[in-house]
Amino acid sequence: MDAGYDYYPIYEQVHRIGAQSVIAYNKKNEPEPIGFDKHFAPTCVREHSYRYDSYDTKYGTLKYTRPIECKECPLARDSLCQKVYKKKLQMT
């Protein structure tokens, strides 16, 4: 896909009309996102990916739940590991 599709004004226009875009992300010249996996899902301290759970249209948030691997982890009861992770979608 052409790099021109992954351009902020296109995302902004799609968001403004209330639609959802499916545009391939262009990761050229960008560092690896810290705290997220290659699919942009949040990760725990041990780098396990949270599982997508749902989308809340009222608040515009994505909800992720704790990875299965963290069930027996000693950090699961610590403040470092969250049971639910919510991410607000916003146009910056």
PDB file of N, CA, C and O in Angstrom:
ATOM      1  N   MET A   1       0.844  -1.170   0.000  1.00  0.00           N
ATOM      2  CA  MET A   1       0.000   0.000   0.000  1.00  0.00           C
ATOM      3  C   MET A   1       0.894   1.240   0.000  1.00  0.00           C
ATOM      4  O   MET A   1       1.969   1.240   0.600  1.00  0.00           O
ATOM      5  N   ASP A   2       0.463   2.242  -0.643  1.00  0.00           N
ATOM      6  CA  ASP A   2       1.193   3.499  -0.736  1.00  0.00           C
ATOM      7  C   ASP A   2       1.299   4.168   0.636  1.00  0.00           C
ATOM      8  O   ASP A   2       0.343   4.157   1.412  1.00  0.00           O
ATOM      9  N   ALA A   3       2.455   4.747   0.929  1.00  0.00           N
ATOM     10  CA  ALA A   3       2.670   5.401   2.223  1.00  0.00           C
ATOM     11  C   ALA A   3       1.755   6.606   2.419  1.00  0.00           C
ATOM     12  O   ALA A   3       1.548   7.027   3.557  1.00  0.00           O
ATOM     13  N   GLY A   4       1.209   7.165   1.366  1.00  0.00           N
ATOM     14  CA  GLY A   4       0.346   8.329   1.463  1.00  0.00           C
ATOM     15  C   GLY A   4      -0.980   8.065   2.164  1.00  0.00           C
ATOM     16  O   GLY A   4      -1.627   9.001   2.633  1.00  0.00           O
ATOM     17  N   TYR A   5      -1.390   6.802   2.240  1.00  0.00           N
ATOM     18  CA  TYR A   5      -2.647   6.481   2.914  1.00  0.00           C
ATOM     19  C   TYR A   5      -2.523   6.620   4.427  1.00  0.00           C
ATOM     20  O   TYR A   5      -3.499   6.946   5.102  1.00  0.00           O
ATOM     21  N   ASP A   6      -1.336   6.376   4.957  1.00  0.00           N
ATOM     22  CA  ASP A   6      -1.111   6.486   6.395  1.00  0.00           C
ATOM     23  C   ASP A   6      -0.712   7.928   6.719  1.00  0.00           C
ATOM     24  O   ASP A   6       0.438   8.209   7.057  1.00  0.00           O
ATOM     25  N   TYR A   7      -1.674   8.821   6.610  1.00  0.00           N
ATOM     26  CA  TYR A   7      -1.434  10.252   6.725  1.00  0.00           C
ATOM     27  C   TYR A   7      -2.508  10.841   7.636  1.00  0.00           C
ATOM     28  O   TYR A   7      -3.693  10.572   7.440  1.00  0.00           O
ATOM     29  N   TYR A   8      -2.118  11.636   8.623  1.00  0.00           N
ATOM     30  CA  TYR A   8      -3.028  12.141   9.651  1.00  0.00           C
ATOM     31  C   TYR A   8      -4.327  12.756   9.103  1.00  0.00           C
ATOM     32  O   TYR A   8      -5.394  12.415   9.612  1.00  0.00           O
ATOM     33  N   PRO A   9      -4.298  13.649   8.088  1.00  0.00           N
ATOM     34  CA  PRO A   9      -5.558  14.236   7.607  1.00  0.00           C
ATOM     35  C   PRO A   9      -6.569  13.208   7.105  1.00  0.00           C
ATOM     36  O   PRO A   9      -7.774  13.445   7.180  1.00  0.00           O
ATOM     37  N   ILE A  10      -6.099  12.081   6.599  1.00  0.00           N
ATOM     38  CA  ILE A  10      -7.023  11.037   6.142  1.00  0.00           C
ATOM     39  C   ILE A  10      -7.726  10.411   7.343  1.00  0.00           C
ATOM     40  O   ILE A  10      -8.943  10.225   7.322  1.00  0.00           O
ATOM     41  N   TYR A  11      -6.961  10.083   8.396  1.00  0.00           N
ATOM     42  CA  TYR A  11      -7.566   9.538   9.615  1.00  0.00           C
ATOM     43  C   TYR A  11      -8.552  10.541  10.218  1.00  0.00           C
ATOM     44  O   TYR A  11      -9.630  10.160  10.673  1.00  0.00           O
ATOM     45  N   GLU A  12      -8.184  11.802  10.221  1.00  0.00           N
ATOM     46  CA  GLU A  12      -9.044  12.845  10.789  1.00  0.00           C
ATOM     47  C   GLU A  12     -10.362  12.949  10.031  1.00  0.00           C
ATOM     48  O   GLU A  12     -11.421  13.059  10.649  1.00  0.00           O
ATOM     49  N   GLN A  13     -10.314  12.916   8.721  1.00  0.00           N
ATOM     50  CA  GLN A  13     -11.526  13.008   7.910  1.00  0.00           C
ATOM     51  C   GLN A  13     -12.432  11.796   8.130  1.00  0.00           C
ATOM     52  O   GLN A  13     -13.648  11.945   8.252  1.00  0.00           O
ATOM     53  N   VAL A  14     -11.857  10.622   8.180  1.00  0.00           N
ATOM     54  CA  VAL A  14     -12.635   9.406   8.419  1.00  0.00           C
ATOM     55  C   VAL A  14     -13.293   9.476   9.798  1.00  0.00           C
ATOM     56  O   VAL A  14     -14.461   9.117   9.947  1.00  0.00           O
ATOM     57  N   HIS A  15     -12.550   9.936  10.803  1.00  0.00           N
ATOM     58  CA  HIS A  15     -13.086  10.067  12.156  1.00  0.00           C
ATOM     59  C   HIS A  15     -14.208  11.108  12.200  1.00  0.00           C
ATOM     60  O   HIS A  15     -15.210  10.911  12.889  1.00  0.00           O
ATOM     61  N   ARG A  16     -14.047  12.185  11.486  1.00  0.00           N
ATOM     62  CA  ARG A  16     -15.028  13.272  11.485  1.00  0.00           C
ATOM     63  C   ARG A  16     -16.384  12.820  10.941  1.00  0.00           C
ATOM     64  O   ARG A  16     -17.423  13.292  11.404  1.00  0.00           O
ATOM     65  N   ILE A  17     -16.383  11.915   9.969  1.00  0.00           N
ATOM     66  CA  ILE A  17     -17.655  11.456   9.402  1.00  0.00           C
ATOM     67  C   ILE A  17     -18.228  10.262  10.176  1.00  0.00           C
ATOM     68  O   ILE A  17     -19.272   9.719   9.814  1.00  0.00           O
ATOM     69  N   GLY A  18     -17.530   9.863  11.244  1.00  0.00           N
ATOM     70  CA  GLY A  18     -18.039   8.799  12.103  1.00  0.00           C
ATOM     71  C   GLY A  18     -17.792   7.401  11.570  1.00  0.00           C
ATOM     72  O   GLY A  18     -18.496   6.465  11.950  1.00  0.00           O
ATOM     73  N   ALA A  19     -16.822   7.243  10.713  1.00  0.00           N
ATOM     74  CA  ALA A  19     -16.508   5.931  10.137  1.00  0.00           C
ATOM     75  C   ALA A  19     -15.250   5.367  10.795  1.00  0.00           C
ATOM     76  O   ALA A  19     -14.579   6.054  11.566  1.00  0.00           O
ATOM     77  N   GLN A  20     -14.941   4.122  10.485  1.00  0.00           N
ATOM     78  CA  GLN A  20     -13.727   3.466  10.956  1.00  0.00           C
ATOM     79  C   GLN A  20     -12.857   3.172   9.736  1.00  0.00           C
ATOM     80  O   GLN A  20     -13.348   2.697   8.712  1.00  0.00           O
ATOM     81  N   SER A  21     -11.575   3.455   9.856  1.00  0.00           N
ATOM     82  CA  SER A  21     -10.668   3.220   8.740  1.00  0.00           C
ATOM     83  C   SER A  21      -9.923   1.906   8.902  1.00  0.00           C
ATOM     84  O   SER A  21      -9.631   1.470  10.015  1.00  0.00           O
ATOM     85  N   VAL A  22      -9.625   1.288   7.777  1.00  0.00           N
ATOM     86  CA  VAL A  22      -8.789   0.099   7.750  1.00  0.00           C
ATOM     87  C   VAL A  22      -7.664   0.430   6.788  1.00  0.00           C
ATOM     88  O   VAL A  22      -7.717   0.114   5.599  1.00  0.00           O
ATOM     89  N   ILE A  23      -6.643   1.074   7.337  1.00  0.00           N
ATOM     90  CA  ILE A  23      -5.508   1.536   6.546  1.00  0.00           C
ATOM     91  C   ILE A  23      -4.255   0.878   7.093  1.00  0.00           C
ATOM     92  O   ILE A  23      -4.019   0.899   8.300  1.00  0.00           O
ATOM     93  N   ALA A  24      -3.464   0.302   6.230  1.00  0.00           N
ATOM     94  CA  ALA A  24      -2.225  -0.342   6.671  1.00  0.00           C
ATOM     95  C   ALA A  24      -1.305   0.696   7.299  1.00  0.00           C
ATOM     96  O   ALA A  24      -1.075   1.765   6.734  1.00  0.00           O
ATOM     97  N   TYR A  25      -0.785   0.366   8.473  1.00  0.00           N
ATOM     98  CA  TYR A  25       0.092   1.269   9.190  1.00  0.00           C
ATOM     99  C   TYR A  25       1.462   1.288   8.538  1.00  0.00           C
ATOM    100  O   TYR A  25       2.010   0.234   8.218  1.00  0.00           O
ATOM    101  N   ASN A  26       2.013   2.459   8.342  1.00  0.00           N
ATOM    102  CA  ASN A  26       3.337   2.610   7.738  1.00  0.00           C
ATOM    103  C   ASN A  26       4.338   2.869   8.851  1.00  0.00           C
ATOM    104  O   ASN A  26       4.406   3.976   9.385  1.00  0.00           O
ATOM    105  N   LYS A  27       5.122   1.844   9.206  1.00  0.00           N
ATOM    106  CA  LYS A  27       6.043   1.975  10.328  1.00  0.00           C
ATOM    107  C   LYS A  27       7.425   2.458   9.922  1.00  0.00           C
ATOM    108  O   LYS A  27       8.361   2.380  10.719  1.00  0.00           O
ATOM    109  N   LYS A  28       7.569   2.940   8.737  1.00  0.00           N
ATOM    110  CA  LYS A  28       8.856   3.400   8.230  1.00  0.00           C
ATOM    111  C   LYS A  28       9.417   4.519   9.114  1.00  0.00           C
ATOM    112  O   LYS A  28       8.718   5.475   9.447  1.00  0.00           O
ATOM    113  N   ASN A  29      10.680   4.379   9.479  1.00  0.00           N
ATOM    114  CA  ASN A  29      11.408   5.376  10.274  1.00  0.00           C
ATOM    115  C   ASN A  29      10.825   5.627  11.665  1.00  0.00           C
ATOM    116  O   ASN A  29      11.012   6.711  12.218  1.00  0.00           O
ATOM    117  N   GLU A  30      10.123   4.645  12.242  1.00  0.00           N
ATOM    118  CA  GLU A  30       9.585   4.805  13.589  1.00  0.00           C
ATOM    119  C   GLU A  30      10.151   3.723  14.494  1.00  0.00           C
ATOM    120  O   GLU A  30      10.325   2.583  14.064  1.00  0.00           O
ATOM    121  N   PRO A  31      10.441   4.073  15.756  1.00  0.00           N
ATOM    122  CA  PRO A  31      10.950   3.057  16.691  1.00  0.00           C
ATOM    123  C   PRO A  31       9.833   2.111  17.114  1.00  0.00           C
ATOM    124  O   PRO A  31       8.651   2.400  16.926  1.00  0.00           O
ATOM    125  N   GLU A  32      10.229   0.972  17.690  1.00  0.00           N
ATOM    126  CA  GLU A  32       9.261   0.009  18.192  1.00  0.00           C
ATOM    127  C   GLU A  32       8.499   0.629  19.368  1.00  0.00           C
ATOM    128  O   GLU A  32       9.122   1.208  20.258  1.00  0.00           O
ATOM    129  N   PRO A  33       7.166   0.521  19.389  1.00  0.00           N
ATOM    130  CA  PRO A  33       6.395   1.126  20.481  1.00  0.00           C
ATOM    131  C   PRO A  33       6.656   0.401  21.803  1.00  0.00           C
ATOM    132  O   PRO A  33       6.536  -0.822  21.870  1.00  0.00           O
ATOM    133  N   ILE A  34       7.007   1.132  22.837  1.00  0.00           N
ATOM    134  CA  ILE A  34       7.302   0.554  24.152  1.00  0.00           C
ATOM    135  C   ILE A  34       5.992   0.313  24.898  1.00  0.00           C
ATOM    136  O   ILE A  34       5.145   1.202  24.988  1.00  0.00           O
ATOM    137  N   GLY A  35       5.834  -0.899  25.431  1.00  0.00           N
ATOM    138  CA  GLY A  35       4.629  -1.253  26.174  1.00  0.00           C
ATOM    139  C   GLY A  35       3.530  -1.827  25.310  1.00  0.00           C
ATOM    140  O   GLY A  35       2.432  -2.095  25.799  1.00  0.00           O
ATOM    141  N   PHE A  36       3.808  -2.022  24.025  1.00  0.00           N
ATOM    142  CA  PHE A  36       2.824  -2.567  23.094  1.00  0.00           C
ATOM    143  C   PHE A  36       3.497  -3.607  22.206  1.00  0.00           C
ATOM    144  O   PHE A  36       4.704  -3.543  21.972  1.00  0.00           O
ATOM    145  N   ASP A  37       2.707  -4.577  21.707  1.00  0.00           N
ATOM    146  CA  ASP A  37       3.265  -5.585  20.813  1.00  0.00           C
ATOM    147  C   ASP A  37       3.207  -5.092  19.369  1.00  0.00           C
ATOM    148  O   ASP A  37       2.853  -3.940  19.119  1.00  0.00           O
ATOM    149  N   LYS A  38       3.552  -5.962  18.418  1.00  0.00           N
ATOM    150  CA  LYS A  38       3.591  -5.548  17.006  1.00  0.00           C
ATOM    151  C   LYS A  38       2.209  -5.237  16.442  1.00  0.00           C
ATOM    152  O   LYS A  38       2.102  -4.610  15.388  1.00  0.00           O
ATOM    153  N   HIS A  39       1.140  -5.672  17.134  1.00  0.00           N
ATOM    154  CA  HIS A  39      -0.232  -5.378  16.704  1.00  0.00           C
ATOM    155  C   HIS A  39      -0.834  -4.231  17.516  1.00  0.00           C
ATOM    156  O   HIS A  39      -2.040  -3.992  17.452  1.00  0.00           O
ATOM    157  N   PHE A  40       0.000  -3.523  18.279  1.00  0.00           N
ATOM    158  CA  PHE A  40      -0.387  -2.373  19.094  1.00  0.00           C
ATOM    159  C   PHE A  40      -1.304  -2.732  20.266  1.00  0.00           C
ATOM    160  O   PHE A  40      -2.008  -1.870  20.792  1.00  0.00           O
ATOM    161  N   ALA A  41      -1.294  -3.990  20.668  1.00  0.00           N
ATOM    162  CA  ALA A  41      -2.003  -4.391  21.887  1.00  0.00           C
ATOM    163  C   ALA A  41      -1.069  -4.131  23.065  1.00  0.00           C
ATOM    164  O   ALA A  41       0.136  -4.355  22.946  1.00  0.00           O
ATOM    165  N   PRO A  42      -1.590  -3.668  24.192  1.00  0.00           N
ATOM    166  CA  PRO A  42      -0.723  -3.423  25.349  1.00  0.00           C
ATOM    167  C   PRO A  42      -0.117  -4.729  25.857  1.00  0.00           C
ATOM    168  O   PRO A  42      -0.685  -5.806  25.676  1.00  0.00           O
ATOM    169  N   THR A  43       1.045  -4.611  26.495  1.00  0.00           N
ATOM    170  CA  THR A  43       1.718  -5.787  27.049  1.00  0.00           C
ATOM    171  C   THR A  43       1.934  -5.593  28.546  1.00  0.00           C
ATOM    172  O   THR A  43       1.996  -4.470  29.046  1.00  0.00           O
ATOM    173  N   CYS A  44       2.047  -6.720  29.246  1.00  0.00           N
ATOM    174  CA  CYS A  44       2.323  -6.671  30.679  1.00  0.00           C
ATOM    175  C   CYS A  44       3.826  -6.472  30.883  1.00  0.00           C
ATOM    176  O   CYS A  44       4.575  -6.322  29.918  1.00  0.00           O
ATOM    177  N   VAL A  45       4.257  -6.472  32.135  1.00  0.00           N
ATOM    178  CA  VAL A  45       5.662  -6.265  32.472  1.00  0.00           C
ATOM    179  C   VAL A  45       6.548  -7.339  31.845  1.00  0.00           C
ATOM    180  O   VAL A  45       7.689  -7.074  31.466  1.00  0.00           O
ATOM    181  N   ARG A  46       6.015  -8.544  31.740  1.00  0.00           N
ATOM    182  CA  ARG A  46       6.781  -9.662  31.164  1.00  0.00           C
ATOM    183  C   ARG A  46       6.587  -9.798  29.656  1.00  0.00           C
ATOM    184  O   ARG A  46       6.945 -10.823  29.075  1.00  0.00           O
ATOM    185  N   GLU A  47       6.027  -8.781  29.025  1.00  0.00           N
ATOM    186  CA  GLU A  47       5.854  -8.710  27.568  1.00  0.00           C
ATOM    187  C   GLU A  47       4.803  -9.668  27.003  1.00  0.00           C
ATOM    188  O   GLU A  47       4.875 -10.016  25.824  1.00  0.00           O
ATOM    189  N   HIS A  48       3.830 -10.103  27.809  1.00  0.00           N
ATOM    190  CA  HIS A  48       2.712 -10.892  27.306  1.00  0.00           C
ATOM    191  C   HIS A  48       1.642  -9.919  26.825  1.00  0.00           C
ATOM    192  O   HIS A  48       1.382  -8.912  27.484  1.00  0.00           O
ATOM    193  N   SER A  49       1.026 -10.204  25.694  1.00  0.00           N
ATOM    194  CA  SER A  49       0.033  -9.295  25.118  1.00  0.00           C
ATOM    195  C   SER A  49      -1.328  -9.441  25.780  1.00  0.00           C
ATOM    196  O   SER A  49      -1.817 -10.551  25.991  1.00  0.00           O
ATOM    197  N   TYR A  50      -1.934  -8.299  26.107  1.00  0.00           N
ATOM    198  CA  TYR A  50      -3.307  -8.297  26.596  1.00  0.00           C
ATOM    199  C   TYR A  50      -4.223  -8.731  25.460  1.00  0.00           C
ATOM    200  O   TYR A  50      -3.891  -8.554  24.288  1.00  0.00           O
ATOM    201  N   ARG A  51      -5.388  -9.306  25.810  1.00  0.00           N
ATOM    202  CA  ARG A  51      -6.344  -9.770  24.803  1.00  0.00           C
ATOM    203  C   ARG A  51      -7.438  -8.729  24.594  1.00  0.00           C
ATOM    204  O   ARG A  51      -7.980  -8.187  25.557  1.00  0.00           O
ATOM    205  N   TYR A  52      -7.761  -8.451  23.329  1.00  0.00           N
ATOM    206  CA  TYR A  52      -8.836  -7.512  23.017  1.00  0.00           C
ATOM    207  C   TYR A  52     -10.140  -8.080  23.535  1.00  0.00           C
ATOM    208  O   TYR A  52     -10.429  -9.260  23.331  1.00  0.00           O
ATOM    209  N   ASP A  53     -10.940  -7.245  24.209  1.00  0.00           N
ATOM    210  CA  ASP A  53     -12.204  -7.688  24.777  1.00  0.00           C
ATOM    211  C   ASP A  53     -13.396  -7.029  24.100  1.00  0.00           C
ATOM    212  O   ASP A  53     -14.302  -7.722  23.637  1.00  0.00           O
ATOM    213  N   SER A  54     -13.409  -5.693  24.034  1.00  0.00           N
ATOM    214  CA  SER A  54     -14.568  -5.011  23.457  1.00  0.00           C
ATOM    215  C   SER A  54     -14.253  -3.547  23.165  1.00  0.00           C
ATOM    216  O   SER A  54     -13.188  -3.035  23.507  1.00  0.00           O
ATOM    217  N   TYR A  55     -15.221  -2.894  22.520  1.00  0.00           N
ATOM    218  CA  TYR A  55     -15.130  -1.465  22.218  1.00  0.00           C
ATOM    219  C   TYR A  55     -16.352  -0.786  22.806  1.00  0.00           C
ATOM    220  O   TYR A  55     -17.477  -1.230  22.575  1.00  0.00           O
ATOM    221  N   ASP A  56     -16.150   0.284  23.561  1.00  0.00           N
ATOM    222  CA  ASP A  56     -17.235   1.037  24.173  1.00  0.00           C
ATOM    223  C   ASP A  56     -17.488   2.283  23.330  1.00  0.00           C
ATOM    224  O   ASP A  56     -16.685   3.216  23.338  1.00  0.00           O
ATOM    225  N   THR A  57     -18.607   2.298  22.604  1.00  0.00           N
ATOM    226  CA  THR A  57     -18.910   3.431  21.716  1.00  0.00           C
ATOM    227  C   THR A  57     -19.214   4.703  22.488  1.00  0.00           C
ATOM    228  O   THR A  57     -18.950   5.802  21.999  1.00  0.00           O
ATOM    229  N   LYS A  58     -19.766   4.570  23.692  1.00  0.00           N
ATOM    230  CA  LYS A  58     -20.111   5.754  24.484  1.00  0.00           C
ATOM    231  C   LYS A  58     -18.866   6.561  24.841  1.00  0.00           C
ATOM    232  O   LYS A  58     -18.865   7.787  24.727  1.00  0.00           O
ATOM    233  N   TYR A  59     -17.815   5.880  25.270  1.00  0.00           N
ATOM    234  CA  TYR A  59     -16.593   6.562  25.687  1.00  0.00           C
ATOM    235  C   TYR A  59     -15.478   6.493  24.646  1.00  0.00           C
ATOM    236  O   TYR A  59     -14.435   7.123  24.824  1.00  0.00           O
ATOM    237  N   GLY A  60     -15.675   5.748  23.575  1.00  0.00           N
ATOM    238  CA  GLY A  60     -14.659   5.619  22.538  1.00  0.00           C
ATOM    239  C   GLY A  60     -13.398   4.930  23.035  1.00  0.00           C
ATOM    240  O   GLY A  60     -12.287   5.350  22.714  1.00  0.00           O
ATOM    241  N   THR A  61     -13.573   3.854  23.830  1.00  0.00           N
ATOM    242  CA  THR A  61     -12.420   3.161  24.393  1.00  0.00           C
ATOM    243  C   THR A  61     -12.365   1.705  23.958  1.00  0.00           C
ATOM    244  O   THR A  61     -13.392   1.048  23.787  1.00  0.00           O
ATOM    245  N   LEU A  62     -11.147   1.217  23.783  1.00  0.00           N
ATOM    246  CA  LEU A  62     -10.893  -0.201  23.540  1.00  0.00           C
ATOM    247  C   LEU A  62     -10.607  -0.847  24.885  1.00  0.00           C
ATOM    248  O   LEU A  62      -9.885  -0.278  25.703  1.00  0.00           O
ATOM    249  N   LYS A  63     -11.160  -2.020  25.122  1.00  0.00           N
ATOM    250  CA  LYS A  63     -10.943  -2.722  26.389  1.00  0.00           C
ATOM    251  C   LYS A  63     -10.139  -3.990  26.127  1.00  0.00           C
ATOM    252  O   LYS A  63     -10.476  -4.789  25.254  1.00  0.00           O
ATOM    253  N   TYR A  64      -9.073  -4.157  26.901  1.00  0.00           N
ATOM    254  CA  TYR A  64      -8.233  -5.350  26.821  1.00  0.00           C
ATOM    255  C   TYR A  64      -8.238  -6.025  28.191  1.00  0.00           C
ATOM    256  O   TYR A  64      -8.312  -5.348  29.216  1.00  0.00           O
ATOM    257  N   THR A  65      -8.159  -7.361  28.211  1.00  0.00           N
ATOM    258  CA  THR A  65      -8.105  -8.094  29.470  1.00  0.00           C
ATOM    259  C   THR A  65      -6.746  -8.761  29.643  1.00  0.00           C
ATOM    260  O   THR A  65      -6.004  -8.959  28.680  1.00  0.00           O
ATOM    261  N   ARG A  66      -6.439  -9.101  30.889  1.00  0.00           N
ATOM    262  CA  ARG A  66      -5.144  -9.667  31.272  1.00  0.00           C
ATOM    263  C   ARG A  66      -4.820 -10.926  30.450  1.00  0.00           C
ATOM    264  O   ARG A  66      -5.703 -11.746  30.195  1.00  0.00           O
ATOM    265  N   PRO A  67      -3.566 -11.074  30.042  1.00  0.00           N
ATOM    266  CA  PRO A  67      -3.161 -12.272  29.299  1.00  0.00           C
ATOM    267  C   PRO A  67      -3.334 -13.549  30.124  1.00  0.00           C
ATOM    268  O   PRO A  67      -3.232 -13.515  31.350  1.00  0.00           O
ATOM    269  N   ILE A  68      -3.590 -14.651  29.465  1.00  0.00           N
ATOM    270  CA  ILE A  68      -3.743 -15.943  30.129  1.00  0.00           C
ATOM    271  C   ILE A  68      -2.457 -16.318  30.856  1.00  0.00           C
ATOM    272  O   ILE A  68      -2.506 -16.925  31.925  1.00  0.00           O
ATOM    273  N   GLU A  69      -1.315 -15.966  30.289  1.00  0.00           N
ATOM    274  CA  GLU A  69      -0.018 -16.302  30.887  1.00  0.00           C
ATOM    275  C   GLU A  69       0.165 -15.646  32.257  1.00  0.00           C
ATOM    276  O   GLU A  69       0.974 -16.118  33.056  1.00  0.00           O
ATOM    277  N   CYS A  70      -0.554 -14.589  32.540  1.00  0.00           N
ATOM    278  CA  CYS A  70      -0.408 -13.853  33.801  1.00  0.00           C
ATOM    279  C   CYS A  70      -1.252 -14.424  34.940  1.00  0.00           C
ATOM    280  O   CYS A  70      -1.214 -13.911  36.058  1.00  0.00           O
ATOM    281  N   LYS A  71      -2.007 -15.479  34.662  1.00  0.00           N
ATOM    282  CA  LYS A  71      -2.888 -16.045  35.682  1.00  0.00           C
ATOM    283  C   LYS A  71      -2.113 -16.524  36.907  1.00  0.00           C
ATOM    284  O   LYS A  71      -2.552 -16.290  38.033  1.00  0.00           O
ATOM    285  N   GLU A  72      -0.989 -17.176  36.720  1.00  0.00           N
ATOM    286  CA  GLU A  72      -0.183 -17.701  37.815  1.00  0.00           C
ATOM    287  C   GLU A  72       1.035 -16.819  38.130  1.00  0.00           C
ATOM    288  O   GLU A  72       1.873 -17.201  38.947  1.00  0.00           O
ATOM    289  N   CYS A  73       1.138 -15.674  37.506  1.00  0.00           N
ATOM    290  CA  CYS A  73       2.284 -14.787  37.683  1.00  0.00           C
ATOM    291  C   CYS A  73       2.243 -14.113  39.059  1.00  0.00           C
ATOM    292  O   CYS A  73       1.181 -13.656  39.481  1.00  0.00           O
ATOM    293  N   PRO A  74       3.376 -14.041  39.766  1.00  0.00           N
ATOM    294  CA  PRO A  74       3.390 -13.368  41.068  1.00  0.00           C
ATOM    295  C   PRO A  74       3.118 -11.865  40.969  1.00  0.00           C
ATOM    296  O   PRO A  74       2.721 -11.243  41.954  1.00  0.00           O
ATOM    297  N   LEU A  75       3.328 -11.282  39.795  1.00  0.00           N
ATOM    298  CA  LEU A  75       3.069  -9.846  39.610  1.00  0.00           C
ATOM    299  C   LEU A  75       1.592  -9.535  39.375  1.00  0.00           C
ATOM    300  O   LEU A  75       1.198  -8.369  39.371  1.00  0.00           O
ATOM    301  N   ALA A  76       0.773 -10.571  39.181  1.00  0.00           N
ATOM    302  CA  ALA A  76      -0.647 -10.370  38.896  1.00  0.00           C
ATOM    303  C   ALA A  76      -1.366  -9.677  40.052  1.00  0.00           C
ATOM    304  O   ALA A  76      -2.364  -8.990  39.837  1.00  0.00           O
ATOM    305  N   ARG A  77      -0.868  -9.852  41.272  1.00  0.00           N
ATOM    306  CA  ARG A  77      -1.484  -9.213  42.426  1.00  0.00           C
ATOM    307  C   ARG A  77      -0.799  -7.891  42.782  1.00  0.00           C
ATOM    308  O   ARG A  77      -1.151  -7.246  43.769  1.00  0.00           O
ATOM    309  N   ASP A  78       0.150  -7.512  41.995  1.00  0.00           N
ATOM    310  CA  ASP A  78       0.903  -6.276  42.213  1.00  0.00           C
ATOM    311  C   ASP A  78       0.269  -5.145  41.393  1.00  0.00           C
ATOM    312  O   ASP A  78      -0.522  -5.404  40.487  1.00  0.00           O
ATOM    313  N   SER A  79       0.607  -3.929  41.702  1.00  0.00           N
ATOM    314  CA  SER A  79       0.050  -2.784  40.972  1.00  0.00           C
ATOM    315  C   SER A  79       0.641  -2.646  39.563  1.00  0.00           C
ATOM    316  O   SER A  79       0.138  -1.864  38.757  1.00  0.00           O
ATOM    317  N   LEU A  80       1.696  -3.394  39.266  1.00  0.00           N
ATOM    318  CA  LEU A  80       2.299  -3.329  37.934  1.00  0.00           C
ATOM    319  C   LEU A  80       1.444  -4.005  36.870  1.00  0.00           C
ATOM    320  O   LEU A  80       1.520  -3.656  35.692  1.00  0.00           O
ATOM    321  N   CYS A  81       0.638  -4.961  37.282  1.00  0.00           N
ATOM    322  CA  CYS A  81      -0.167  -5.729  36.331  1.00  0.00           C
ATOM    323  C   CYS A  81      -1.644  -5.396  36.512  1.00  0.00           C
ATOM    324  O   CYS A  81      -2.206  -5.596  37.589  1.00  0.00           O
ATOM    325  N   GLN A  82      -2.255  -4.896  35.471  1.00  0.00           N
ATOM    326  CA  GLN A  82      -3.667  -4.528  35.531  1.00  0.00           C
ATOM    327  C   GLN A  82      -4.527  -5.680  35.035  1.00  0.00           C
ATOM    328  O   GLN A  82      -4.127  -6.422  34.138  1.00  0.00           O
ATOM    329  N   LYS A  83      -5.712  -5.825  35.623  1.00  0.00           N
ATOM    330  CA  LYS A  83      -6.648  -6.852  35.184  1.00  0.00           C
ATOM    331  C   LYS A  83      -7.284  -6.444  33.846  1.00  0.00           C
ATOM    332  O   LYS A  83      -7.433  -7.258  32.934  1.00  0.00           O
ATOM    333  N   VAL A  84      -7.645  -5.180  33.763  1.00  0.00           N
ATOM    334  CA  VAL A  84      -8.265  -4.627  32.549  1.00  0.00           C
ATOM    335  C   VAL A  84      -7.469  -3.402  32.123  1.00  0.00           C
ATOM    336  O   VAL A  84      -7.067  -2.589  32.955  1.00  0.00           O
ATOM    337  N   TYR A  85      -7.246  -3.279  30.822  1.00  0.00           N
ATOM    338  CA  TYR A  85      -6.525  -2.134  30.266  1.00  0.00           C
ATOM    339  C   TYR A  85      -7.461  -1.460  29.271  1.00  0.00           C
ATOM    340  O   TYR A  85      -7.937  -2.105  28.337  1.00  0.00           O
ATOM    341  N   LYS A  86      -7.728  -0.176  29.459  1.00  0.00           N
ATOM    342  CA  LYS A  86      -8.587   0.565  28.535  1.00  0.00           C
ATOM    343  C   LYS A  86      -7.779   1.651  27.843  1.00  0.00           C
ATOM    344  O   LYS A  86      -6.970   2.338  28.467  1.00  0.00           O
ATOM    345  N   LYS A  87      -8.010   1.793  26.561  1.00  0.00           N
ATOM    346  CA  LYS A  87      -7.293   2.770  25.745  1.00  0.00           C
ATOM    347  C   LYS A  87      -8.312   3.623  25.014  1.00  0.00           C
ATOM    348  O   LYS A  87      -9.119   3.109  24.239  1.00  0.00           O
ATOM    349  N   LYS A  88      -8.277   4.930  25.259  1.00  0.00           N
ATOM    350  CA  LYS A  88      -9.204   5.853  24.581  1.00  0.00           C
ATOM    351  C   LYS A  88      -8.691   6.165  23.186  1.00  0.00           C
ATOM    352  O   LYS A  88      -7.526   6.519  23.006  1.00  0.00           O
ATOM    353  N   LEU A  89      -9.567   6.032  22.204  1.00  0.00           N
ATOM    354  CA  LEU A  89      -9.217   6.399  20.842  1.00  0.00           C
ATOM    355  C   LEU A  89      -9.410   7.891  20.689  1.00  0.00           C
ATOM    356  O   LEU A  89     -10.472   8.424  21.012  1.00  0.00           O
ATOM    357  N   GLN A  90      -8.405   8.552  20.209  1.00  0.00           N
ATOM    358  CA  GLN A  90      -8.488  10.000  20.058  1.00  0.00           C
ATOM    359  C   GLN A  90      -7.674  10.457  18.860  1.00  0.00           C
ATOM    360  O   GLN A  90      -6.697   9.820  18.466  1.00  0.00           O
ATOM    361  N   MET A  91      -8.089  11.540  18.312  1.00  0.00           N
ATOM    362  CA  MET A  91      -7.368  12.160  17.198  1.00  0.00           C
ATOM    363  C   MET A  91      -6.474  13.240  17.806  1.00  0.00           C
ATOM    364  O   MET A  91      -6.976  14.196  18.397  1.00  0.00           O
ATOM    365  N   THR A  92      -5.152  13.095  17.666  1.00  0.00           N
ATOM    366  CA  THR A  92      -4.226  14.075  18.239  1.00  0.00           C
ATOM    367  C   THR A  92      -3.652  14.966  17.173  1.00  0.00           C
ATOM    368  O   THR A  92      -2.852  15.851  17.473  1.00  0.00           O
TER     369      THR A  92
END
